[in-house]
Amino acid sequence: MLGALARVPRHAFVPPHLLPHAYEDRPLPIGHDQTISQPYIVALSTEALALQPTHRVLEVGTGSGYQTAILAELAGEVYTVERLPELSLAAQRRLGALGYTNIRFRVGDGTVGWPEEAPFDAILVTAGAPRVPDRLLSQLAPYGRLVIPVGGRFNQELVLVHRDGGQWVERRLCPCTFVPLIGEEGWT
């Protein structure tokens, strides 16, 4: 995990005027009322997914593409959904320039996932939801893991969801604050 963080140049994912702050452990604005998550949360979320090189990962909320790059360093395939076309296109260009070839992009409502590519070994949601979207749970592989911020619009808990004996189990990882997850199974 630490190797992936070291290999991905966070400064390539922040606006030019914020370059002096690129490696601070805090979220930074990336435009369109969105943020790049703080490195600690990126590391915690990614570590909780327990990724393997053969894993297929769904990311909901491409944003700048920083978290996408971390996932692509650790997993075999990354499918990332962003609702804002401008952010998706910028992330595609940025990640392509950095040499990533194991990422597929989609513009749309991430709360409904990417059903035609399911199941996924891991799903990471990078925006706060009022609850865990059922459609995302239905796209997890039998031993899959989902990490998502759940709670109110402005304060959430980072939650790990996985199956144990056929039952969904939630483990709270830490309090957090993410931008709202907008979509059918998120905030409107």
NORNORQUI-V621809 format. One line per field, one symbol per residue. phi: phi as a letter, one per 30 degrees, with the letter a starting at -180 (. if undefined). psi: psi as a letter, one per 20 degrees, with the letter a starting at -180 (. if undefined). Layout:
phi->???
psi->???
This chain:
phi->.ddddddcdeddccdedcedcecddadbdbjhhcbcddeededddddddhdbdcdcbcccjdhdjddedddddccdbbcbcbdceddddddeddddddjdbcbccbcldddcibedcddcdabbccbdcdaddeddedcddecdbbcadblddcbbcdbccacbiicdccbdcadabcdddclecbdc
psi->ghgghhhonhhijqqhijhijhjqmqqqqjrkkrrpqqhghggggghhilqqiiqppppongchighgggghhhrgppopppiohggggggggghghijpikppqqpaoiiibmhiiqqqhqpppkqpqhrpphhghijprhkrpppqppbrhiprppppprqokiqpppppgqqrorqqopagkbq.
